[in-house]
């Protein structure tokens, strides 16, 4: 069952029908069998009469572009198209469906027939039935005459030919034909957690309307609306229409509330709506008798109905009200009807009158709000009389919500209470967001207490939450609808860093807007570490004079156990002291760099600990980016601490995070130790110990054998660019614990030889394939030393001193891949080079080939895909480790140097220049390339290079442009050119580019060791500098310093199709080469203004221009920035806004 509503509001099965599908107009068959009921009277409408009617109706229909900015009640944050039609052109009133207006905050425009767009505001939506009104300013429609459609609910009759006029399947105007077949259909059911209409009949026809036609008028040949299109079936052509009797009543009350004549004005209109919080169903008399209806009562009811419907000649007079009775289906717990009515009760009379139709029932209840009514019912054949208080429907409809760290909380609505059979008004979680999501609390949960205090309603929950500071960890109790009899507990992490302070939003019915106010909270404070008598932690051990008596007793007991235990137990204990479980939670606003998930978990190992600093080594599959919250759970002792990202290697799959050891408990300080590193490495065939922690912090360990000590990993390119390891040589084992279990590899003495890291690759469109491999200690230890030294030297910065706490990595901005020498020979590499490289590295017998270059890098200007790299700085290279060693040495020894310039032909030198005599890793000389075999310069017919005969075409040395490289970030002490620009050193490459060997110089690149450090949220889209995986694809526009990496549902970016995987090159005609230029422009844009964007798509490189309307009330411009000294993020509003809010 579906509604024919907006394309993403959850009201249609299978995520609604796409608005881009071709329109399929289904005409009702002229020979349909019509039931023997009331049928339409009058002559058959002609083509001319339909044309005349549609000439007035079509201009009155509008396309509604509606964006729900927050999840609320039954509706998720979304942007979609629907239909509405003008019913009062003087006041600018548009009738559409409730699920289009939505109960939450929306922004919307109406698009008229001549494509004029005017903003519209919600006026009213019915708490139960699927209709609502929006309004526009009539004077803003300047280029066409306004039309309105009259409402005629009494004209609906079986057999009536109708037309559905609206935005069917996304078409601007579509006209579908049908014939009314039923007037007494049950209200459609759309889903357990969705909006569902009830206590009304629906009309049914075979028009087959689809997505986007919600709110379309169902009109007859006289040009009047007889019903409102609402829903349909996916697998049939049936469409469901809402009768208009209740719509007409609401319209009249709105018109009366605004005043008459030319001096009318908008205000908060009041439409009385009463209810018993009871759902009724219409049952035929036969079914009613089976439920206990007495035949005498049935005869009395039939006689009363016969008197009311004596004039059967009137259209629709012989309707379904005379064929059955209303029966109680369900009662909401806690309502006034609970305990008085029961399911199966048959309604005989209401206030002394026979009631068998929903209209009569609602008329009485609407006029009795706040008072009591008397019902006569029969229950199992026994007559009963009950008196029930009528509830005000508007009082139990939520009109405010709490927004805290991305989660949406409000009172449980009547709709959801009825769906789930729960009491109205409880604290309901409409969207989990970051606050609840990281604690594992699912949406649709009922929150019963916070910090141990009961929270029966939204006000009490807001008061408790408002008393908590950022950084606190309150306990939450809740239950889910599917498991309501068991309450669950969770620990929240209240963090205002990412979303700002919590807000309470309230609907203003008069203006149609929502306003927000902050939920007061004390100043954010971090918990202070508890002073311990030990005076801090010393590296690897505690001094004996600092132990208490209890500590000594514990140590003696531990020693006794160790003596009795075997060697395996002792090794397990040693390893457990150094292992940690790393949990990472990334808020949606910090999902930078194409990261594919919000939650990550993996093993880390403590590689350094001292009095004030602890360092943990972990793979980048666990810590993919620098944003988010990191929690370390220690294997040595049950304790948890937050961690901070200190280094993310841009090429290799490891990261380094820090923690504060002084915040550990006293016992944990004694137990936690740093693992000892073994740089000797492992060899093929050696036995190693693979160990790690499970989610329950239990140690897993097994013996494995090394099958490869230097396997060249070739990671695939994901659809969405994100970190992937480049130039990675890994250790492979014969057996491990599975594809996802990471850890460390150690010797039998417990010395770490490698980080056993988790890798993940995209194997299909969405599938993620995981596996684990070892990263040798020799690769990570130099960076561990640099991070440790950097943090120790920069300790003064936290107390006001100045220090650099940010590493940069020098890179050869070309991705290489191995190619076996036999294949290289087929590409034209001379046999002499094949022989030399084979002798130099007889184990690998390969050469490195250029797979691609980083866009806008110097390497991209010099190198070409397919070039074979034979030597770097005169040293032959056949593996990633060879290249990385040379690049690292050049980066560390960077000195001021002039920019690269084209090299002119030189005179023949007096002596030959050998490439080098290279020593292998085993210490043996693998290949002596001196003399004629190592000459660099011209290329002879055997691809050999000599110094004596240089030609410009054979020796390429290109000038580096003066403009900064894309993504280059200064750090270090960088080299400085003659012009004062920041430069990295260059390396000399000997390459083979068919048919000759050439020597070129390439400038090294520079990558930030903290990754992306700045994010700008504007119009609900996230902008950042292009991260390296984007630039590794090899293309970027000339002005590509700003990249769109995310967008939010219900935002202007969603509404106007400003999606991820685009470069932003211009904003309002001004170039945006970097984030600073982007921010400078957006600061000048006022709320509700339009901006023009020029974009370049990542995959197709297609350029497109779009416009977007700012909505600073719900989507302010926000900057998230990382402080490299403290490794903490901060949030700042960088644009004016009418009403402050959080993302």
Long-range contacts (C-beta under 8 A, 24 or more apart in sequence): 1-188, 1-189, 1-190, 1-231, 1-233, 1-234, 2-190, 2-231, 2-232, 2-233, 2-234, 3-97, 3-99, 3-130, 3-188, 3-190, 3-214, 3-230, 3-231, 3-232, 4-168, 4-209, 4-210, 4-211, 4-212, 4-213, 4-214, 4-216, 4-229, 4-230, 4-231, 4-232, 4-239, 5-80, 5-82, 5-97, 5-99, 5-100, 5-211, 5-212, 5-213, 5-214, 5-215, 5-230, 5-231, 6-66, 6-78, 6-80, 6-81, 6-82, 6-99, 6-100, 6-211, 6-212, 6-214, 7-80, 7-81, 7-170, 7-211, 7-212, 8-76, 8-78, 8-79, 8-80, 9-68, 9-75, 9-76, 9-78, 9-80, 9-99, 9-100, 9-102, 10-74, 10-75, 10-76, 10-78, 10-191, 10-194, 11-99, 11-190, 11-194, 11-195, 11-214, 11-231, 12-211, 12-234, 13-234, 14-234, 16-80, 16-211, 17-169, 17-210, 17-211, 17-212, 18-169, 18-170, 18-211, 19-80, 19-81, 19-167, 19-169, 19-170, 19-211, 19-212, 20-170, 21-169, 21-170, 21-210, 22-169, 23-168, 23-169, 23-171, 23-174, 24-169, 24-208, 24-210, 25-174, 25-175, 25-176, 25-177, 26-176, 26-177, 26-206, 26-207, 26-208, 26-237, 27-177, 28-161, 28-177, 28-178, 28-179, 28-205, 28-206, 28-207, 29-206, 32-179, 32-181, 32-206, 34-158, 34-159, 34-179, 34-181, 35-158, 35-181, 35-182, 37-158, 37-183, 37-318, 37-319, 38-157, 38-158, 38-183, 38-312, 38-315, 38-316, 38-317, 38-318, 38-319, 39-157, 39-158, 39-159, 40-157, 40-158, 40-159, 40-160, 40-161, 40-180, 40-315, 41-157, 41-315, 44-161, 45-161, 45-220, 45-221, 46-221, 49-221, 49-222, 50-163, 50-221, 52-223, 53-219, 53-220, 53-221, 53-222, 53-223, 54-163, 54-165, 54-175, 54-219, 54-223, 56-147, 56-149, 56-223, 57-85, 57-147, 57-149, 57-163, 57-165, 57-217, 57-219, 57-223, 58-113, 58-165, 58-173, 58-175, 59-112, 59-113, 59-144, 59-145, 59-146, 59-147, 60-85, 60-86, 60-89, 60-146, 60-147, 60-148, 60-149, 60-217, 61-85, 61-86, 61-113, 61-165, 61-166, 61-173, 61-216, 61-217, 62-86, 62-94, 62-110, 62-111, 62-112, 62-113, 63-110, 63-111, 63-167, 63-172, 64-94, 64-96, 64-100, 64-108, 64-109, 64-110, 64-111, 64-120, 64-134, 64-167, 64-215, 65-108, 65-109, 65-110, 65-111, 65-117, 65-1055, 66-100, 66-101, 66-102, 66-106, 66-107, 66-108, 67-106, 67-107, 67-108, 67-1050, 67-1051, 67-1052, 67-1054, 67-1055, 68-102, 68-104, 68-105, 68-106, 68-1050, 69-104, 69-105, 69-106, 69-107, 69-1050, 69-1051, 69-1111, 69-1114, 69-1115, 70-104, 70-105, 70-401, 70-403, 70-408, 70-431, 70-505, 70-1050, 70-1114, 71-104, 71-408, 71-430, 71-431, 71-443, 71-1050, 72-102, 72-103, 72-104, 72-105, 72-398, 72-401, 72-408, 72-410, 72-430, 73-103, 73-104, 73-195, 73-398, 73-410, 73-413, 73-415, 73-416, 73-430, 74-99, 74-103, 74-193, 74-194, 74-195, 74-413, 74-415, 74-416, 75-99, 75-102, 75-103, 75-104, 75-195, 76-431, 76-1049, 77-431, 77-1048, 77-1049, 77-1050, 78-1049, 78-1050, 78-1054, 79-1049, 79-1050, 79-1051, 79-1054, 79-1055, 80-212, 81-167, 81-170, 81-212, 82-167, 82-212, 82-213, 82-214, 82-215, 83-166, 83-167, 83-212, 83-213, 83-214, 83-215, 83-216, 83-229, 84-110, 84-134, 84-215, 85-149, 85-165, 85-166, 85-215, 85-216, 85-217, 85-225, 86-146, 86-147, 86-148, 86-149, 87-133, 87-148, 87-149, 87-150, 87-151, 87-225, 87-251, 88-148, 88-251, 88-255, 89-138, 89-146, 89-147, 89-148, 90-138, 91-135, 91-138, 91-254, 91-255, 91-258, 91-264, 92-135, 92-136, 92-137, 92-138, 93-123, 93-133, 93-134, 93-135, 93-251, 93-254, 93-255, 94-120, 94-133, 94-134, 94-135, 94-136, 95-131, 95-132, 95-133, 95-151, 95-215, 95-217, 95-228, 95-247, 95-251, 96-131, 96-132, 96-133, 96-134, 96-214, 96-215, 97-130, 97-131, 97-132, 97-214, 97-215, 97-228, 97-229, 97-230, 97-242, 98-125, 98-126, 98-129, 98-130, 98-131, 98-132, 98-195, 99-130, 99-195, 99-214, 100-132, 100-214, 100-215, 101-125, 101-132, 101-133, 101-134, 103-397, 103-398, 103-413, 104-401, 105-505, 105-507, 105-513, 105-514, 105-1114, 107-1055, 107-1111, 107-1114, 108-134, 110-134, 110-136, 111-172, 112-141, 112-144, 113-144, 113-173, 114-143, 114-144, 116-141, 116-142, 116-143, 116-144, 121-511, 121-512, 121-513, 122-512, 123-254, 123-266, 123-269, 123-512, 124-250, 124-254, 124-269, 124-271, 124-509, 126-246, 126-250, 126-273, 127-273, 127-275, 127-393, 127-394, 127-396, 127-397, 127-414, 128-197, 128-198, 128-199, 128-200, 128-273, 128-275, 128-393, 128-414, 129-197, 129-200, 129-242, 129-246, 130-195, 130-197, 130-228, 130-230, 130-231, 130-242, 131-228, 131-242, 131-246, 131-247, 131-250, 133-250, 133-251, 133-254, 135-266, 135-512, 149-217, 149-219, 149-223, 149-224, 149-225, 150-223, 150-224, 150-225, 151-224, 151-225, 151-244, 151-247, 151-248, 151-251, 152-220, 152-222, 152-224, 152-225, 152-226, 152-244, 153-226, 153-227, 153-243, 153-244, 153-245, 153-247, 153-248, 154-315, 154-316, 155-220, 155-222, 155-224, 155-226, 155-315, 155-316, 156-180, 156-183, 156-203, 156-226, 156-227, 156-243, 156-244, 156-315, 156-316, 157-183, 157-315, 157-316, 158-182, 158-183, 160-220, 160-226, 161-220, 161-221, 162-205, 162-207, 162-218, 162-219, 162-220, 162-226, 162-227, 163-218, 163-219, 164-207, 164-209, 164-213, 164-216, 164-217, 164-218, 164-219, 164-229, 164-239, 165-216, 165-217, 165-219, 166-209, 166-212, 166-213, 166-215, 166-216, 166-217, 166-229, 167-212, 167-213, 167-216, 168-209, 168-210, 168-211, 168-212, 168-213, 168-216, 169-210, 169-211, 169-212, 169-213, 170-211, 170-212, 171-212, 174-213, 176-207, 176-208, 176-209, 176-213, 177-207, 178-205, 178-206, 178-207, 178-208, 178-239, 179-205, 179-206, 180-204, 180-205, 180-226, 180-227, 180-241, 181-205, 181-206, 183-243, 183-316, 183-319, 183-320, 184-282, 184-319, 184-320, 184-323, 185-240, 186-281, 186-282, 188-230, 188-231, 188-240, 190-231, 192-419, 192-420, 193-416, 193-419, 193-444, 194-419, 195-415, 196-415, 196-418, 196-419, 197-230, 197-242, 198-279, 198-280, 198-418, 199-279, 199-280, 199-358, 199-361, 199-362, 200-242, 200-243, 200-246, 200-358, 201-243, 201-282, 201-320, 201-358, 202-230, 202-240, 202-241, 202-242, 202-243, 203-227, 203-240, 203-241, 203-242, 203-243, 204-238, 204-239, 204-240, 204-241, 205-238, 205-239, 205-241, 206-237, 206-238, 206-239, 207-237, 207-239, 208-232, 208-236, 208-237, 208-238, 208-239, 209-239, 245-359, 246-359, 246-362, 249-366, 266-510, 267-510, 268-509, 268-510, 269-509, 272-366, 272-367, 272-369, 272-392, 273-366, 273-369, 273-392, 273-393, 273-394, 274-362, 274-365, 274-366, 274-367, 274-368, 274-369, 274-390, 274-391, 274-392, 274-393, 275-365, 275-390, 275-391, 275-393, 275-414, 276-335, 276-336, 276-337, 276-341, 276-365, 276-388, 276-390, 276-391, 277-331, 277-332, 277-335, 277-336, 277-337, 277-391, 277-396, 277-414, 277-417, 277-418, 277-424, 278-328, 278-330, 278-331, 278-332, 278-335, 278-337, 278-341, 279-328, 279-329, 279-330, 279-331, 279-418, 280-326, 280-327, 280-328, 280-329, 280-347, 280-358, 280-361, 281-326, 281-327, 281-329, 282-320, 282-324, 282-325, 282-326, 282-327, 282-356, 282-358, 283-324, 283-325, 283-326, 283-327, 283-346, 284-323, 284-324, 285-323, 285-324, 285-325, 287-324, 287-327, 288-324, 288-325, 288-327, 288-346, 291-327, 291-344, 291-346, 291-380, 292-344, 292-346, 292-378, 292-379, 292-380, 292-381, 292-382, 293-325, 293-346, 293-378, 293-381, 294-378, 294-381, 297-348, 297-378, 297-383, 300-354, 301-325, 301-348, 301-354, 301-356, 304-354, 305-354, 305-356, 319-357, 320-357, 321-356, 321-357, 322-356, 324-356, 325-356, 326-355, 326-356, 326-357, 326-358, 326-361, 328-377, 330-418, 330-421, 332-414, 332-417, 332-418, 332-421, 332-422, 332-423, 332-424, 333-417, 333-421, 333-422, 333-423, 334-423, 334-424, 335-391, 335-423, 335-424, 336-388, 336-389, 336-390, 336-391, 337-388, 340-386, 340-387, 340-388, 341-375, 341-377, 341-386, 341-388, 342-379, 344-379, 344-380, 345-377, 345-378, 345-379, 345-384, 346-377, 346-378, 346-379, 347-375, 347-376, 347-377, 348-376, 348-377, 348-378, 348-383, 349-375, 349-376, 350-374, 350-375, 350-376, 365-390, 396-424, 396-425, 398-458, 399-506, 399-507, 399-509, 400-458, 400-504, 400-505, 400-506, 400-507, 401-430, 401-458, 401-504, 401-505, 402-458, 402-461, 402-462, 402-465, 402-502, 402-503, 402-504, 402-505, 402-519, 403-502, 403-503, 403-504, 403-505, 403-516, 403-1141, 403-1142, 404-433, 404-435, 404-465, 404-494, 404-499, 404-502, 404-503, 404-519, 405-433, 405-434, 405-435, 405-494, 405-495, 405-496, 405-498, 405-499, 405-502, 405-587, 405-1142, 406-431, 406-433, 406-434, 406-435, 406-437, 406-498, 406-499, 406-587, 406-588, 406-589, 406-1143, 407-431, 407-432, 407-433, 407-434, 407-435, 407-436, 407-437, 408-433, 409-447, 409-458, 409-461, 410-458, 411-457, 411-458, 412-446, 416-444, 420-444, 420-481, 422-446, 422-481, 422-484, 425-456, 425-457, 426-456, 426-457, 427-455, 427-456, 427-457, 427-458, 427-461, 429-478, 433-588, 434-495, 434-498, 434-499, 434-585, 434-587, 434-588, 434-589, 435-492, 435-493, 435-494, 436-490, 436-492, 437-585, 437-598, 438-493, 438-585, 438-598, 438-599, 438-629, 439-476, 439-490, 439-491, 439-492, 439-493, 440-490, 441-476, 441-478, 441-490, 442-480, 444-480, 444-481, 445-478, 445-479, 445-480, 445-481, 446-478, 446-479, 446-480, 446-481, 446-484, 447-476, 447-477, 447-478, 448-477, 448-478, 448-479, 448-487, 449-476, 449-477, 450-474, 450-475, 450-476, 450-477, 451-475, 462-502, 462-504, 462-519, 465-494, 465-502, 465-519, 465-521, 466-502, 466-519, 466-520, 466-521, 467-521, 467-522, 468-494, 468-521, 468-522, 469-494, 469-521, 469-522, 469-523, 469-524, 469-525, 470-494, 470-495, 470-496, 470-497, 470-521, 470-524, 471-495, 471-524, 471-525, 471-526, 471-527, 493-585, 493-629, 495-629, 496-524, 496-1131, 497-1128, 497-1129, 497-1130, 497-1131, 498-587, 498-589, 498-590, 498-1120, 498-1129, 498-1131, 498-1143, 499-587, 499-589, 499-1131, 499-1142, 499-1143, 500-1118, 500-1131, 500-1142, 500-1143, 501-1142, 502-1142, 503-1140, 503-1141, 503-1142, 505-1141, 513-1113, 514-1113, 515-1139, 516-1139, 516-1140, 516-1141, 518-1140, 527-663, 529-660, 529-662, 529-663, 530-665, 532-665, 532-666, 532-669, 533-666, 534-666, 534-669, 534-670, 536-611, 536-612, 536-661, 536-662, 536-669, 537-609, 537-610, 537-611, 537-661, 537-662, 537-664, 537-669, 537-672, 538-610, 538-611, 539-609, 539-610, 539-674, 540-609, 540-673, 540-674, 542-669, 542-670, 551-670, 571-689, 571-701, 571-748, 571-749, 571-750, 572-691, 572-699, 572-701, 574-673, 574-750, 575-675, 575-689, 575-691, 575-699, 575-701, 575-744, 575-746, 575-750, 576-635, 576-636, 576-693, 576-699, 577-635, 577-636, 577-671, 577-672, 577-673, 578-605, 578-606, 578-635, 578-636, 578-672, 578-673, 578-674, 578-675, 578-752, 579-603, 579-604, 579-605, 579-606, 579-635, 579-636, 579-691, 579-692, 579-693, 579-699, 579-743, 579-744, 580-604, 580-605, 580-606, 580-616, 580-632, 580-633, 580-634, 580-635, 580-693, 581-632, 581-633, 581-635, 581-693, 581-695, 581-697, 582-616, 582-618, 582-622, 582-623, 582-630, 582-631, 582-632, 582-643, 582-657, 583-630, 583-631, 583-632, 583-633, 584-622, 584-623, 584-624, 584-628, 584-629, 584-630, 584-631, 585-628, 585-629, 585-631, 586-625, 586-627, 586-628, 586-629, 587-627, 587-628, 588-1046, 588-1048, 589-1015, 589-1017, 589-1022, 589-1118, 589-1120, 589-1143, 590-625, 590-627, 590-628, 590-1015, 590-1120, 590-1129, 591-625, 591-627, 591-1022, 591-1045, 591-1046, 592-625, 592-627, 592-1011, 592-1012, 592-1015, 592-1022, 592-1024, 592-1027, 592-1045, 592-1046, 593-624, 593-625, 593-722, 593-723, 593-1011, 593-1012, 593-1024, 593-1027, 593-1029, 593-1045, 594-718, 594-720, 594-721, 594-722, 594-723, 594-1027, 594-1029, 594-1030, 594-1045, 595-624, 595-625, 595-722, 596-718, 596-720, 596-722, 596-762, 596-768, 600-624, 601-695, 602-742, 602-758, 603-692, 603-693, 603-741, 603-742, 603-743, 603-744, 603-756, 604-632, 604-657, 605-675, 605-743, 605-744, 605-752, 605-755, 606-672, 606-673, 606-674, 606-675, 607-656, 607-674, 607-675, 607-677, 607-752, 607-784, 608-674, 608-784, 608-788, 609-661, 609-672, 609-673, 609-674, 610-661, 611-661, 611-662, 612-660, 612-661, 612-662, 612-795, 613-658, 613-660, 613-661, 613-788, 613-791, 613-792, 614-658, 614-659, 614-660, 614-661, 614-672, 614-674, 615-646, 615-656, 615-657, 615-658, 615-674, 615-784, 615-787, 615-788, 616-643, 616-656, 616-657, 616-658, 616-659, 617-654, 617-655, 617-656, 617-755, 617-780, 617-784, 618-654, 618-655, 618-656, 618-657, 618-755, 619-653, 619-654, 619-655, 619-742, 619-755, 619-757, 619-758, 619-759, 619-775, 620-648, 620-649, 620-653, 620-654, 620-655, 620-723, 620-725, 620-757, 621-653, 621-742, 621-757, 621-758, 621-759, 621-760, 621-770, 622-655, 622-742, 622-758, 623-648, 623-655, 623-657, 624-722, 624-723, 625-723, 625-1011, 625-1012, 626-1010, 626-1011, 626-1012, 626-1013, 626-1122, 626-1127, 627-1012, 627-1015, 627-1120, 627-1122, 627-1129, 630-657, 632-657, 632-659, 633-697, 634-664, 634-668, 634-671, 634-672, 635-693, 635-697, 635-699, 636-668, 636-671, 636-672, 636-673, 637-664, 637-665, 637-667, 637-668, 637-671, 637-672, 638-697, 639-664, 639-665, 639-668, 644-1126, 644-1127, 644-1128, 645-1010, 645-1011, 645-1127, 646-787, 646-791, 646-805, 646-1010, 646-1127, 647-783, 647-787, 647-807, 647-1009, 647-1010, 648-1009, 648-1010, 648-1011, 649-783, 649-809, 649-1009, 650-723, 650-809, 650-811, 650-1007, 650-1008, 650-1009, 650-1011, 650-1028, 651-725, 651-726, 651-727, 651-728, 651-809, 651-811, 651-1007, 652-725, 652-727, 652-728, 652-775, 652-779, 652-780, 653-725, 653-728, 653-757, 653-759, 653-775, 654-755, 654-757, 654-775, 654-779, 654-780, 654-783, 656-783, 656-784, 656-787, 658-787, 658-791, 658-1127, 675-744, 675-746, 675-750, 675-751, 675-752, 676-750, 676-751, 676-752, 677-751, 677-752, 677-777, 677-781, 678-746, 678-747, 678-751, 678-752, 678-753, 678-777, 679-777, 679-778, 679-781, 680-753, 681-709, 681-753, 681-776, 681-777, 681-778, 682-706, 682-709, 682-731, 682-745, 682-753, 682-754, 682-774, 682-776, 683-709, 684-708, 684-709, 687-748, 688-733, 688-745, 688-746, 688-747, 688-753, 688-754, 689-745, 689-746, 689-747, 689-748, 689-750, 690-733, 690-736, 690-737, 690-743, 690-744, 690-745, 690-756, 691-743, 691-744, 691-746, 692-737, 692-741, 692-742, 692-743, 692-744, 692-756, 693-743, 700-737, 700-741, 700-743, 702-735, 702-736, 702-737, 704-733, 704-734, 704-735, 704-736, 705-733, 705-734, 705-735, 706-731, 706-732, 706-733, 706-734, 707-732, 707-733, 707-734, 708-732, 709-776, 710-844, 710-879, 710-881, 711-773, 712-817, 712-818, 712-879, 712-880, 713-759, 713-773, 714-817, 715-759, 715-761, 716-761, 716-762, 716-763, 717-1032, 717-1033, 718-761, 718-762, 719-762, 719-765, 720-1060, 720-1061, 721-1027, 721-1029, 721-1030, 721-1032, 721-1033, 721-1098, 722-1029, 723-1027, 723-1028, 723-1029, 724-761, 724-1029, 725-759, 726-815, 726-1032, 727-815, 727-816, 727-880, 727-883, 727-884, 728-775, 728-880, 729-776, 729-779, 729-879, 729-880, 729-881, 730-757, 730-773, 730-774, 730-775, 731-773, 731-774, 731-775, 731-776, 732-773, 732-774, 733-774, 736-772, 739-769, 739-770, 739-771, 739-772, 740-770, 740-772, 741-772, 742-772, 745-774, 752-777, 753-777, 755-780, 782-888, 783-807, 794-1125, 797-1125, 797-1126, 798-1125, 798-1126, 803-1125, 804-971, 805-1124, 805-1125, 805-1126, 805-1127, 806-971, 806-1008, 806-1009, 806-1010, 806-1124, 807-971, 807-1009, 807-1010, 808-969, 808-971, 808-972, 808-1006, 808-1007, 808-1008, 808-1009, 809-891, 809-1006, 809-1007, 809-1008, 809-1009, 810-887, 810-888, 810-890, 810-891, 810-892, 810-894, 810-984, 810-985, 810-1004, 810-1005, 810-1006, 811-854, 811-887, 811-1004, 811-1005, 811-1006, 811-1007, 812-859, 812-883, 812-887, 812-987, 812-1002, 812-1004, 812-1005, 813-853, 813-854, 813-857, 813-858, 813-859, 813-860, 813-1002, 813-1004, 813-1005, 814-850, 814-851, 814-852, 814-853, 814-854, 814-857, 814-859, 814-860, 814-863, 814-1002, 815-850, 815-851, 815-852, 815-853, 815-1032, 816-848, 816-849, 816-850, 816-851, 816-869, 816-880, 816-883, 817-848, 817-849, 817-851, 818-844, 818-846, 818-847, 818-848, 818-849, 818-879, 819-846, 819-847, 819-848, 819-849, 819-868, 820-845, 820-846, 821-845, 821-846, 821-847, 824-849, 824-868, 824-992, 827-866, 827-868, 827-992, 827-994, 828-943, 828-992, 828-994, 828-995, 829-868, 829-943, 829-992, 830-942, 830-943, 830-944, 830-997, 831-942, 832-933, 832-942, 832-943, 832-944, 833-870, 833-943, 833-992, 833-997, 836-876, 836-927, 836-929, 836-933, 837-870, 837-876, 837-878, 837-927, 839-926, 839-927, 840-876, 840-878, 840-918, 840-920, 840-926, 840-927, 840-929, 841-878, 841-879, 841-920, 841-926, 842-926, 844-878, 844-879, 845-878, 846-878, 846-879, 847-878, 848-877, 848-878, 848-879, 848-880, 848-883, 850-991, 852-1032, 852-1033, 852-1034, 853-1034, 854-966, 854-967, 854-1005, 854-1028, 854-1031, 854-1032, 854-1034, 855-966, 855-1030, 855-1031, 855-1032, 855-1033, 855-1034, 855-1035, 855-1036, 855-1040, 856-965, 856-966, 856-967, 856-1031, 856-1036, 856-1040, 857-965, 857-966, 857-1003, 857-1005, 857-1031, 858-900, 858-958, 858-960, 858-965, 858-986, 858-1002, 858-1003, 858-1005, 859-1002, 859-1003, 859-1005, 860-1034, 861-958, 861-960, 862-956, 862-958, 862-1000, 862-1001, 862-1002, 863-989, 863-991, 863-1000, 863-1002, 864-993, 866-993, 867-991, 867-992, 867-993, 868-991, 868-992, 868-993, 869-989, 869-990, 869-991, 870-990, 870-991, 870-992, 870-997, 871-915, 871-916, 871-989, 871-990, 872-987, 872-988, 872-989, 872-990, 873-987, 873-988, 874-913, 874-914, 874-915, 874-916, 874-934, 874-936, 874-988, 874-990, 875-915, 875-916, 875-918, 876-915, 876-916, 876-918, 876-927, 876-929, 886-987, 887-987, 887-1004, 890-985, 890-987, 890-1004, 891-984, 891-985, 891-1004, 893-985, 894-972, 894-973, 894-974, 894-975, 894-984, 894-985, 895-975, 895-985, 896-975, 896-976, 896-977, 897-975, 897-977, 897-983, 897-985, 897-986, 898-977, 898-978, 899-959, 899-960, 899-962, 899-977, 899-978, 899-979, 899-981, 899-983, 900-957, 900-958, 900-959, 900-960, 900-986, 900-1001, 900-1003, 901-957, 901-959, 902-957, 902-958, 902-959, 903-955, 903-957, 904-952, 905-950, 905-951, 905-952, 906-950, 908-947, 908-948, 908-949, 909-947, 912-947, 913-947, 915-990, 936-990, 936-999, 937-999, 939-996, 939-997, 939-998, 943-992, 943-995, 943-996, 943-997, 944-997, 945-990, 945-997, 945-999, 954-996, 954-998, 955-998, 955-999, 955-1000, 956-998, 956-999, 956-1000, 957-1000, 957-1001, 958-1000, 958-1001, 960-1003, 965-1005, 966-1026, 966-1031, 966-1036, 966-1040, 966-1041, 967-1007, 967-1025, 967-1026, 967-1027, 967-1028, 967-1031, 968-1005, 968-1006, 969-1006, 969-1007, 969-1008, 970-1006, 971-1006, 971-1008, 971-1009, 972-1006, 974-1006, 1010-1122, 1010-1124, 1010-1127, 1013-1121, 1013-1122, 1013-1124, 1014-1075, 1014-1119, 1014-1120, 1014-1121, 1014-1122, 1015-1119, 1015-1120, 1015-1121, 1016-1075, 1016-1078, 1016-1079, 1016-1082, 1016-1117, 1016-1118, 1016-1119, 1016-1120, 1016-1134, 1017-1115, 1017-1117, 1017-1118, 1017-1119, 1017-1120, 1017-1143, 1018-1078, 1018-1082, 1018-1117, 1018-1135, 1019-1051, 1019-1052, 1019-1053, 1019-1056, 1019-1058, 1019-1091, 1019-1108, 1019-1110, 1019-1111, 1019-1115, 1020-1047, 1020-1048, 1020-1050, 1020-1051, 1020-1052, 1020-1053, 1020-1054, 1020-1058, 1020-1115, 1021-1046, 1021-1047, 1021-1048, 1021-1051, 1021-1053, 1021-1058, 1021-1060, 1022-1046, 1022-1047, 1022-1060, 1023-1064, 1023-1075, 1023-1078, 1024-1075, 1025-1074, 1025-1075, 1026-1063, 1030-1098, 1033-1098, 1035-1101, 1036-1063, 1037-1063, 1037-1065, 1037-1096, 1037-1101, 1038-1065, 1039-1065, 1039-1066, 1039-1071, 1039-1072, 1039-1073, 1040-1065, 1040-1096, 1041-1072, 1041-1073, 1041-1074, 1041-1075, 1041-1077, 1042-1072, 1042-1073, 1042-1074, 1042-1075, 1042-1078, 1044-1095, 1048-1115, 1048-1143, 1050-1114, 1051-1111, 1051-1114, 1051-1115, 1052-1108, 1052-1109, 1052-1110, 1052-1111, 1052-1115, 1053-1108, 1055-1108, 1055-1109, 1056-1106, 1056-1107, 1056-1108, 1056-1109, 1057-1106, 1058-1093, 1058-1095, 1058-1106, 1058-1108, 1061-1097, 1061-1098, 1061-1099, 1062-1095, 1062-1096, 1062-1097, 1062-1098, 1063-1095, 1063-1096, 1063-1098, 1064-1093, 1064-1094, 1064-1095, 1065-1094, 1065-1095, 1065-1096, 1065-1103, 1066-1092, 1066-1093, 1066-1094, 1067-1091, 1067-1092, 1067-1093, 1067-1094, 1068-1092, 1079-1119, 1079-1134, 1082-1117, 1082-1134, 1082-1135, 1083-1117, 1083-1134, 1083-1135, 1085-1110, 1085-1135, 1086-1110, 1086-1136, 1087-1111, 1087-1112, 1087-1113, 1087-1136, 1087-1137, 1087-1138, 1112-1136, 1112-1137, 1112-1138, 1113-1137, 1113-1138, 1113-1139, 1113-1141, 1114-1141, 1115-1141, 1115-1143, 1116-1140, 1116-1141, 1116-1143, 1118-1143
